[in-house]
Amino acid sequence: MPMPRSQQVCLDDTPYYHCVARCVRRAFLCGEDPFTGTSYEHRRGWVESRLLFLASVFSIDICAYAVMTNHLHVVLHIDSEKAKHWTVFEVLERWNRIHKGTTFTQQYLAGGSLPAYVIALAEAAAETYRERLTDLSWFMKELNEPIARRANLEDECTGHFWEGRFKSQALLDEAALMACMAYVDLNPVRSGISDTPESSDFTSIKKRVAATKGKYQAKALYPFVGNPQKDMPSGLPFKLVDYLELIDMTGRIVKEGKKGSIDASLLPILQRLNISSDNWLCIATEFEARTGSVVGQELSIDHYCELHNRQCNRKSTQLLA
């Protein structure tokens, strides 16, 4: 039986989560249907645009994403602290970008003199919306439902477009986060859709590489801020150059279809996380198959299981021990 979402997502454990949404009924999210020859490639743009739009509304950052033929991957960072500092007006304005809200919230946003009961109702609604704007399930709902309605309209059919329940994995530590991001970024290369990571359309890695040509980081994505340090700004705890080099070297090996050595001395990012090249190559290509609902190194898993009074399942959860 699947674990309740409320038990899978706990910000005290980690703010990082890997989500996967898959189509049903042999539906195509994008790409070309080999049975009918119909191309659905344009749907990739739907998904990417919606995903990046939601990141500007929610207090949830996008670390990595890849839109595949019948599923999508996204690695998310939930920033609950940022949402706590939003004013009532900011919360309502954000929510009203995706929904009309109530008559009272619309009156509040319009400004002017308002009765006390209208203000009270608007403020109560804002607190409900504030929680939703840091909720993983609401984020995926707002991503998937509009795409499903649009695809069903185009396909002239009704019924489910996505599987009823998206898959989520808690990424407990830096090693799990980096391995999962690399797995997502290399999905198109591993699947034979693209020759190189930077040529993979509708992926985070292509957007990050394109941004570096202008000597800046992709604004729509959660930034790399360097290795952990005191008073660290909000962002991914790696150096962008290290990550891009690691993705490039791993992608070359994946494309050749054989195991190989990344470097005799390992790249700095692997050295810091104490990950061997053999373990890295294995997990970067088989992340989903080798991991369960929580992913991390041995100490992270032990701490998680002790905290939640759960038995550790080494086979399904341990990563790069």
N, C-alpha and C positions, 0 to 999 in steps of 0.2 A: 504494500500500500504506500502511495507517495506520502512524503512528509508534508504536513501543513506548511503553507508558505510563511506563516507567522513564526514557525520554528526554524525555517531555513534562513530567514533574513533577520539578523540581530546586529545592530550597529556597534554594540559593545564588543562583538567579536571582530568585525571588520567592516569597513565602508565599501569594499570592492566586491563586485559580483559579475559572474559570467552568465549571460542569458542567451538561450537558443530558442527560436521560434521556427516551427516546421509546418509546411503546408500539408493538407490532407487531400484525399480523393485524386491522387496523382496530379494535383494542381501545380501550376507553374507560377513561381514568384517572378522569375525573369528567365532569360535565355530562350532557347528554341525547343519546342516540343518535337521530338524525333518522330512521333506517330502522325502528327498532322502537318508538321512543317510551319506551324504558327509561331511567330516570334513574340516573346514577351519581354524583350530586353529593355523596353522603355520603363518597365515597372521598377527597375533598379533606381531610376531617378526619383520615383515616388517615395521609395523607402528612405533613400539618403536625405532627401529634402525634409521629409517628416521627422526623421531622427535628429537632424541638426536643429530643426526648428524647436523641437521639444526640449533640447538641451538649453536653449535660450529662455525657456519658460520655467522648467523645473529646476530645483536645486540639486540636480544630478548631472554629473560630468561624463563625457564620453572618452574613454581611454583608447578603445579600439573597436572597429566594426568591419564586417565583411558581408556583403549581400551575395548569396549564392543562388543556384537555380531553383531550389525548392525549400530553402531555409535561410535564416540570417543569424549571424553571431554579433553580439555586442558586449563589451566589457565596460561596466559602469562604476562610477564613484559617487556615493551618496553623501552630500555635504549638508548634514542636518543643522550644523551651527550657522551656516550662512542664512538659511531660511528663518532662523529664530530672530534675526536682526531686521528682517523685512518689516516695514510698516504695514498697517491694515490696507492702506491705499495700494502699496506695491503688490501685496498678495492678491488683492482683488483685480488689479490691472493685469497681472500675469494670468490668473485663471480665466479672465474674460478674453484672453487671446485664443483660447481653445473652446470655451463655452460661454454662453450668454450670461450665465449667473442668474440671480433672482432680480425681481423688480427693485428690491431694497438695495442690493449691491450696485445695481445700475444707477440708482438715485445717489448713492454714496459717491460713486466715481464722477457723477455729473457735477458734484459740489453744490454750493449754496447752503442756505439754512434748512436744516432737516429736523423733524421731530425726534425726540430722544429714543422712541421705540424703533425708528428706522435705523438709527445709528447702532443701537444695541443688536438688532438683527443682522446688520451688515458685519459688525465686528464678530459675532458668533459664526457667521458663515465663513469669514476670513480665517478663523482658527481651524475650521474643517478643511478648507482649501490648503492651508499651510501644511497640514499633515499629509494631504494627498500629493503635494508638490515635492515631498521627499520620500514618497512611497514607490517601491520598485514595481509592484503590481499595477499601480495606476499609470506609471510611465509606459509599461509594456502594453497596457490596455489602450492608451491614447496613441500608441504607435501602430498596433495591429488592427484595431477596429476600422479606422478610416481606409486602410489599405484593403482590407477584406471587402468592405462595401464597394469600393471602386473596382476591384477585380471582379467581384460577382456581377456588377453592372456590365462590365466589359465582356464577361463570359456568358452573359444572359442566363444566369442560373441563380439559385438560392442555396442556403445551407452554409455549413462551416467551411471556411477557407483555411483557417489555421487549426492545428491540433488544439484541443480545449485547454491545455495547460502548457505554458512555456516552461522550459527547463532552466533552473538556476543553480549556480554553484558558488559557494562562499570561498573567496580567495584569502586565506588566513595570513599570508606573509608575502614578503617581496619576491621570493623565489616563485611562489604560485602565481602571483600577479604577472611577473615578467614572462613566465612560461606560457600562461594563458593568452596574453597579448600577442606573443609571437605565433602561437598556434592559430589565432584568429587572423593575424596579418598575412600568414603564409597559406591560408586556406585556398585561395585561387590558384597559387602555384602548385600546391600539392594535388589539387583536383584536375590540373591540366588546363584550366581556363586561361591562365596567363603564363607568360614565359618568365617574367621577373616580378618581384613585389611592387616596384614603382610603376609598372604598367598595368597593375590590377585595378580596373575601373571600379568605382563606387566602394572603395575601401579606405580605411584610415591611413594606412601606410602610404598610399599614393598621395593623399592630401598632405601628409607630413613632409614627404620628400619634395613635393611641389613648393611648399612654403619655405623650405630651407634654401631654395634657389634665390629667394628674395631676402635671405638672411634673417628670417623671422620664423616663429612657430605658428602652426595652424590655429587661428583664433577660436574656431568652433570646437577644438579638442582640448582635453585636459593637458596642460603643458608638462614637459619634463623640466625639473628644477634642480637636478644634480643629486649626488649621493647624500644620504642622510647627514644632517648637521644640526647644530643648535639654532633655534629661532628660524627654522626652515619655512619658506613660504609654501602655500598650498600648491601641490602638484605631484607628479610622478617622481618617486625617489631614485631616479636614474639620470644619467647624462644622455641627452638625445643622440649625440654622436656615437656613443657606445652602443646604444640600442640599434641604431640604423646599420652600423657595421655588423652587429650580430645577426640581424635579419638578413642582410645581404649575403653573408657567408653561409648561413643556414639554408637560405633559399637556393643557393647554387648547389648544395649537396642534395636537397630535396628534389630539385629539377633533374639532377643526374640519376635519380632513382636508386641511389646506393648510399650506404653508410660511409662516413669518412671522418677524418680528424679536422676539427675546426682550427686548432692551433696547438702546438706542443705545450705552450705555456698558458693557453687559454686567453680569452679576451678579458679585459679588466672587469667587466660587468659579471662574468662568470666566476672570476677569481674572488670577488667580493662576496658573492653569494655561496661560494664553496660548492659549485656544481661542476661535475665532470663532463667532458665533452660527450661521452657515451650516453650518460643520463639525459643530457640536454637534447641530443638528437632524437632520442626515443620519445621524450615527453613533448617536444615541439611538433612532432608528427602524429602522435597518438594520444593527445591530451584527454579528449572525451572518453576514449576507450579505456584509459587507465586510471581514471579518477571518478570520484562520486560526488555527493552533494556538498562536501567540504573538502578543500584542497590545501595542502601545506606541507612543510617539512615536519620531521618527526616530533620536535618539541612543540610546534604549533598545534599539531593534532592531539598530542597528549594533554596539553592545556585545555583545548576545546572540549575534549571528552570528559575531563575531570570537572570542568565548569558546568557542563550540561548533564552530568551523570549518565553518560552514554558509553557503551562499549566501543572501543576503537576497532574499526575494520581496516586493517593495514592494506589489504588488497585493493580496496575501493577508494581510499582517501589519501594514503601517504604519497608524497611527491618528493622525488630527488633526495632521498635520505642519504 
